[in-house]
């Protein structure tokens, strides 16, 4: 039998439906792979019984001749930002250690309804704050990739680094991610997989631990564009419990996939040629243009003039919203409580938050509280919101000239764990190409484009018009077909 852990979502779903193998065989294979890959530290909690129960339900439905769901027989990883009933949900933070929700997030419930099973809860940067997966209370996630001729542990990207590492290592065929300023796309690029952030509001935020509410958006991560299309179809949809949810029909993105770009225009933003970007990244961008031209597209230059202001605006808006969202973690109702002897309420708040939050979370809370404080609100937060509006307007004008935008996903390939720990500004710059689409709420995807001279994956980013996930997926498919990326990390774990 084929090594089942090498199969993706579509292959597993179709194989189970046709009887080539059982869903239980798939679940058992991935449960074993997860157990053998503990060195990656990709999972905070494993749930092999959940995966097996969903598999048995899929096998039973097939035997009874029932209609199978879009994800039937597919075991996935769930980023530990999604509330899962009866299974610990920590956001990789000490302050939520031991918290077991009595409810299910909308996105995870939709996936279970579609037939998916859960392999476990995936590690991440604490409260999704980070670009390297080094801020988790439960330890660093390691990328399965290594530089050529080096054993240095590499970053899987962040915040969805557990998701990207697990998929790249073939211990999960797909996983959920969340993207606030690039946290699906950047780790996807670092590990040679695909990941799409849909239009803001496509996927419900209900039951997802909040970082920055006006930016957070769930999305799928997998090894192919087709698998992302299938999974996104299962995740998306209107949710009355989420006030920002889009009341729109969910298209059949999988059925409409096409790499034919005749008559399509692909925009190349001139402002994305930034100082400090690796030459290998720039070369892959040029190659991406050639691939889309080969698919029939016309390449056009576009301008996004406020790009250079997007990152500083993001690092005002996101921490401001985080400082408000994280105020709920105070030791009163759930999670960690640190109550020094003889302490009053304020002392308990301070002690609990000091012990429960990591340094990066504290840094962003401090920034956010500062920019929202009296005397600074107008100078920082209000100005940042104006920049956000200008960034969105830039994209509106660019899309008058093109159908989709092609850009790098990151300015560099993955870097060694620990190499940027003392340089938060350089760490933040990892999101420089991803943040503008997040500020504008646009669909955007990273697709693997090849390897750099060190043997590390590189990603190309496609950005689409609002609600045009299909255009993004189709452009991603055109790149995927021409890149022919089949490289996999050599097993060391």
C-alpha positions in Angstrom: 0.0 0.0 0.0 1.1 3.6 -0.7 2.6 5.4 2.3 -0.6 7.1 3.4 1.2 9.9 5.2 2.5 11.1 1.8 -1.1 11.7 0.6 -2.8 15.1 0.7 -6.4 16.0 1.4 -7.8 15.3 -2.1 -6.0 11.9 -2.4 -7.1 10.8 1.0 -10.7 11.9 0.5 -11.0 10.3 -2.9 -9.2 7.1 -1.8 -11.5 6.6 1.2 -14.6 7.3 -1.0 -13.4 4.7 -3.6 -12.4 2.1 -1.1 -8.7 2.1 -1.9 -8.1 2.2 1.8 -10.1 2.9 4.9 -10.2 6.1 6.9 -9.1 4.2 9.9 -5.9 3.1 8.1 -5.2 6.7 7.3 -5.8 7.9 10.9 -3.6 5.1 12.3 -0.8 6.0 9.9 -0.9 9.7 10.8 -1.3 9.0 14.5 1.9 6.9 14.4 3.7 9.6 12.4 2.7 12.3 15.0 4.0 10.1 17.8 7.3 9.6 16.1 7.8 13.3 15.4 7.9 14.6 18.9 11.2 16.2 18.3 9.5 18.8 16.1 7.4 19.9 19.0 4.6 20.7 16.5 1.8 19.5 18.8 0.9 20.8 22.2 -1.8 18.1 22.7 -2.3 15.0 20.6 -5.8 13.5 20.2 -5.4 10.1 18.4 -8.9 8.9 19.7 -10.6 11.9 18.0 -8.9 11.1 14.7 -9.9 7.4 15.0 -13.5 8.2 15.9 -13.9 10.5 12.9 -12.3 7.8 10.7 -14.7 5.1 11.9 -17.6 7.4 11.3 -16.4 8.0 7.7 -15.9 4.3 7.1 -19.4 3.5 8.5 -21.0 6.1 6.3 -19.3 4.8 3.2 -20.4 1.2 4.1 -24.0 2.4 4.4 -23.8 4.2 1.1 -24.3 7.6 2.6 -23.0 10.8 1.1 -19.5 11.6 2.4 -18.4 15.0 3.5 -15.8 17.1 1.7 -13.2 16.2 4.3 -14.4 12.6 5.1 -11.5 10.4 6.3 -9.0 13.3 6.4 -7.2 13.8 9.8 -6.0 17.3 10.3 -4.0 19.4 12.8 -5.9 22.1 14.7 -4.0 25.3 15.6 -4.3 25.7 19.4 -6.0 29.0 18.9 -9.3 27.3 18.0 -11.6 26.3 20.9 -12.2 22.5 20.9 -14.8 21.1 23.2 -13.3 18.9 25.9 -9.7 19.4 24.6 -7.3 21.9 26.1 -7.0 25.2 24.3 -4.1 27.3 25.4 -3.1 29.8 22.6 0.4 28.5 23.6 0.3 30.6 26.7 0.8 29.8 30.4 -2.1 32.0 31.3 -4.5 29.6 29.6 -2.7 26.4 30.5 -5.3 23.8 31.6 -8.2 25.6 30.1 -10.7 23.1 28.6 -13.5 24.8 26.6 -17.1 23.5 26.8 -17.8 24.7 23.3 -16.5 24.3 19.8 -15.3 27.1 17.5 -17.4 27.5 14.4 -14.5 26.7 12.0 -13.5 23.5 13.8 -17.2 22.4 14.0 -17.6 22.9 10.3 -14.5 20.8 9.6 -15.8 18.0 11.9 -19.2 18.2 10.1 -17.4 17.8 6.8 -15.9 14.5 8.1 -12.4 15.6 9.2 -10.8 14.2 12.3 -8.3 15.9 14.7 -4.8 14.6 15.2 -4.2 17.2 17.9 -3.7 20.8 18.8 -0.8 22.5 17.1 1.8 24.7 18.7 2.1 28.4 17.8 3.6 31.7 18.8 1.9 32.7 22.1 -1.5 34.3 21.3 -0.3 34.2 17.6 2.2 36.9 18.4 5.5 36.1 16.6 7.1 35.3 13.3 9.3 32.3 14.3 7.3 30.1 16.7 9.8 30.9 19.5 7.3 32.7 21.8 5.3 29.6 22.8 5.2 28.7 26.5 5.4 25.1 25.4 8.8 25.5 23.6 10.0 26.2 20.1 8.6 24.4 17.1 11.4 23.2 14.8 11.1 23.2 11.0 11.7 19.8 9.4 13.9 21.6 6.9 17.7 22.1 7.4 20.2 24.2 5.5 22.4 22.2 3.2 25.4 20.9 5.2 24.1 22.3 8.5 22.3 20.8 11.5 21.1 24.2 12.9 17.5 24.1 13.9 15.5 26.4 11.5 12.3 28.4 12.2 9.1 27.1 10.7 7.7 30.6 10.6 5.0 32.0 12.8 2.6 32.2 14.3 1.2 29.1 12.6 4.6 27.3 12.8 3.2 24.1 14.3 0.8 23.8 11.4 3.5 24.5 8.8 6.0 22.1 10.4 3.5 19.3 10.7 2.4 19.5 7.1 5.9 19.8 5.7 7.0 16.8 7.8 4.1 14.7 6.4 2.7 14.1 9.9 -0.5 15.9 9.0 -2.0 16.3 5.5 -3.5 19.7 6.3 -4.1 22.1 9.2 -5.9 25.2 10.2 -4.0 28.4 10.6 -4.8 32.0 11.5 -3.4 35.1 9.7 -3.3 38.5 11.4 -0.4 40.0 9.5 1.0 37.0 7.6 0.8 34.1 10.0 -0.5 31.6 7.4 1.5 32.8 4.5 4.9 33.4 6.1 5.2 29.9 7.7 3.9 28.3 4.5 6.7 30.0 2.6 9.3 29.0 5.1 8.3 25.3 4.9 7.4 24.8 1.2 3.6 24.4 1.6 0.5 26.3 0.5 -1.6 28.5 2.7 -4.4 31.0 2.0 -5.8 33.8 4.1 -9.3 34.4 2.7 -11.1 37.7 2.6 -11.7 39.1 6.1 -15.0 37.6 7.2 -15.1 34.5 5.0 -14.3 32.3 8.0 -15.9 32.8 11.4 -13.8 34.1 14.2 -16.2 32.8 16.8 -14.3 30.5 19.2 -10.9 31.6 18.0 -8.7 33.2 20.7 -8.5 36.8 19.6 -5.3 38.7 18.9 -6.4 41.7 16.7 -10.1 41.4 15.9 -10.2 43.6 12.8 -7.3 41.6 11.2 -7.6 38.0 12.5 -8.7 35.5 9.8 -8.7 31.7 9.8 -7.5 29.8 6.7 -6.3 26.4 5.5 -2.7 25.2 5.2 -1.8 22.1 3.1 0.7 20.9 0.5 -1.3 21.9 -2.6 -3.6 24.6 -3.9 -6.3 22.0 -4.6 -6.2 20.8 -0.9 -6.4 24.4 0.3 -9.5 24.9 -1.9 -11.2 21.8 -0.5 -10.5 22.7 3.1 -11.4 26.4 2.7 -14.8 25.3 1.3 -15.4 23.3 4.5 -14.2 26.1 6.8 -16.0 29.1 5.2 -19.5 30.3 5.6 -21.7 32.8 7.4 -21.9 32.6 11.2 -24.5 34.7 13.0 -22.4 34.4 16.2 -19.7 36.5 14.5 -20.7 40.1 13.8 -17.9 40.4 11.2 -18.9 37.3 9.3 -19.8 37.7 5.6 -23.3 36.7 4.7 -22.3 35.3 1.3 -22.7 31.9 -0.4 -19.5 29.7 -0.3 -18.4 29.0 -3.9 -17.2 25.6 -5.0 -13.6 26.7 -5.2 -12.3 23.2 -6.0 -14.7 22.7 -8.9 -13.8 26.0 -10.5 -10.0 25.6 -10.3 -8.3 26.5 -13.5 -4.7 27.5 -14.3 -5.7 29.0 -17.6 -4.9 32.7 -17.3 -5.5 33.9 -20.9 -7.1 37.3 -20.7 -6.0 37.8 -17.1 -3.7 40.6 -15.9 -1.1 40.1 -13.2 0.1 43.1 -11.3 3.7 43.5 -10.1 3.9 46.2 -7.3 7.0 48.2 -7.9 7.2 49.2 -4.2 7.9 45.6 -3.2 11.4 45.6 -4.5 12.8 46.4 -1.0 16.3 46.8 0.3 17.3 43.7 2.2 15.3 41.2 0.2 17.4 38.1 -0.6 18.5 37.8 -4.3 17.0 34.3 -4.4 13.6 35.8 -3.5 13.9 38.4 -6.2 14.9 35.7 -8.7 11.9 33.5 -7.8 9.7 36.5 -8.3 11.0 37.0 -11.8 10.4 33.3 -12.4 6.9 33.6 -11.1 6.2 36.3 -13.7 7.4 34.0 -16.4 5.3 31.2 -15.1 2.1 33.3 -15.1 3.0 34.7 -18.5 3.3 31.1 -19.8 -0.2 30.5 -18.3 -1.5 33.2 -20.6 -1.5 36.2 -18.3 -0.4 39.7 -19.2 2.1 41.2 -16.7 1.5 44.8 -15.8 3.3 47.2 -13.4 1.1 48.6 -10.5 1.8 50.9 -7.7 1.0 50.5 -4.0 2.6 53.8 -2.8 1.7 53.5 0.9 3.4 50.1 1.2 6.3 51.5 3.3 3.9 52.7 5.9 1.9 49.5 6.1 4.2 47.7 8.6 4.5 50.5 11.1 0.7 51.1 10.9 0.1 47.4 11.5 2.4 47.4 14.6 0.2 50.1 16.1 -3.2 48.8 15.2 -2.6 45.1 16.0 -1.0 45.7 19.5 -3.7 48.3 20.3 -6.4 45.7 19.6 -4.4 43.0 21.5 -4.1 45.2 24.6 -7.9 45.3 24.7 -8.5 41.7 23.8 -6.0 40.3 26.3 -7.5 42.3 29.2 -9.9 39.4 29.8 -7.1 37.2 31.1 -7.0 38.4 34.7 -7.1 35.2 36.8 -10.7 35.8 37.8 -12.8 33.4 35.7 -10.5 30.9 34.0 -6.9 30.1 33.3 -4.0 30.9 35.5 -4.5 32.6 38.9 -1.5 33.9 40.8 -2.7 35.2 44.2 0.2 36.3 46.5 -0.5 36.0 50.2 -2.4 39.0 51.5 -2.8 40.4 48.0 -5.8 42.4 46.8 -7.5 42.3 43.5 -5.1 44.6 41.7 -2.2 42.7 43.0 -3.8 39.4 41.7 -4.2 41.0 38.2 -0.6 42.1 38.1 0.8 38.9 39.4 -1.3 36.7 37.2 -0.5 38.6 34.0 3.2 38.9 34.9 3.5 35.2 35.3 1.1 34.1 32.6 2.2 36.3 29.6 5.4 35.8 27.7 7.8 38.7 26.9 6.6 39.2 23.3 2.9 39.3 24.5 3.9 41.8 27.2 5.8 43.9 24.7 2.7 44.2 22.4 0.4 44.9 25.3 2.6 47.7 26.4 2.8 49.1 22.9 -0.9 48.8 22.4 -1.8 50.4 25.8 0.6 53.3 25.0 -0.8 54.1 21.6 -4.4 54.1 23.0 -3.5 56.2 26.0 -4.7 59.8 26.5 -2.5 62.2 24.6 -1.2 59.5 22.1 -4.4 58.1 20.7 -4.7 60.7 17.9 -0.9 60.8 17.3 -0.6 57.1 16.8 -3.7 55.0 16.6 -5.8 57.5 14.6 -3.0 58.1 12.2 -2.4 54.4 11.7 -6.1 53.9 10.8 -5.7 56.6 8.2 -2.7 54.8 6.8 -4.8 51.6 6.7 -7.4 53.3 4.7 -4.8 54.6 2.2 -3.3 51.1 1.9 -6.8 49.7 1.1 -7.3 52.5 -1.5 -3.9 51.6 -3.1 -5.1 48.1 -3.7 -8.5 49.3 -5.1 -6.7 51.4 -7.6 -4.2 48.7 -8.5 -7.0 46.2 -9.1 -8.5 48.6 -11.7 -5.4 47.6 -13.8 -5.0 43.9 -12.9 -6.9 40.8 -11.7 -4.4 39.5 -9.2 -1.1 40.7 -7.7 2.1 38.7 -7.6 4.7 39.4 -4.9 7.2 37.7 -2.7 5.8 36.2 0.5 8.8 37.0 2.6 12.0 39.0 2.2 14.2 36.0 3.2 14.0 32.2 3.5 13.8 30.6 7.0 16.5 31.6 9.5 18.0 29.6 12.4 16.0 29.5 15.6 17.4 32.0 18.1 19.2 34.1 15.5 16.7 37.0 15.8 15.6 36.7 19.4 17.4 40.0 20.4 16.2 41.9 17.4 12.4 42.2 17.4 12.4 44.9 14.7 14.1 42.6 12.2 11.7 39.8 13.2 8.8 42.2 12.5 10.2 42.9 9.0 9.4 39.2 8.1 5.8 40.4 7.6 6.7 43.3 5.3 5.1 41.8 2.2 2.3 40.1 4.0 0.9 42.9 6.1 -0.6 45.2 3.4 -3.1 42.5 2.3 -4.1 41.9 5.9 -4.7 45.6 6.5 -6.9 45.7 3.4 -8.7 42.5 4.3 -7.9 40.9 1.0 -7.5 37.2 0.1 -3.8 36.2 -0.3 -2.0 33.0 -0.7 1.6 31.7 -0.5 2.6 28.9 -3.0 6.1 27.2 -3.0 8.3 28.4 -5.8 11.5 26.4 -5.3 14.6 26.2 -3.1 17.3 28.8 -2.5 21.0 27.9 -2.7 20.9 26.7 0.9 18.2 24.2 0.0 15.5 26.1 1.9 12.0 26.7 0.4 10.9 30.0 -1.0 7.3 31.2 -1.5 5.4 33.4 -3.9 2.4 35.4 -2.8 -0.8 36.0 -4.8 -3.1 38.8 -3.6 -6.7 39.1 -5.0 -9.7 41.4 -5.0 -12.1 41.2 -2.1 -14.1 37.9 -2.2 -12.0 36.7 -5.2 -10.5 33.6 -3.5 -11.1 31.8 -6.8 -8.8 34.2 -8.7 -6.1 33.7 -6.0 -6.4 30.0 -6.0 -6.3 29.8 -9.8 -3.2 31.9 -10.0 -1.7 29.8 -7.3 -2.5 26.7 -9.3 -0.8 28.1 -12.4 2.4 28.8 -10.3 2.2 25.3 -8.7 1.9 23.5 -12.0 4.9 25.3 -13.5 7.0 25.3 -10.3 6.6 21.5 -10.0 7.6 21.8 -6.4 8.0 18.2 -5.0 10.9 18.7 -2.6 10.6 17.3 0.9 12.8 17.7 3.9 15.2 14.9 4.8 14.0 13.2 7.9 16.1 14.0 11.0 13.5 13.8 13.7 
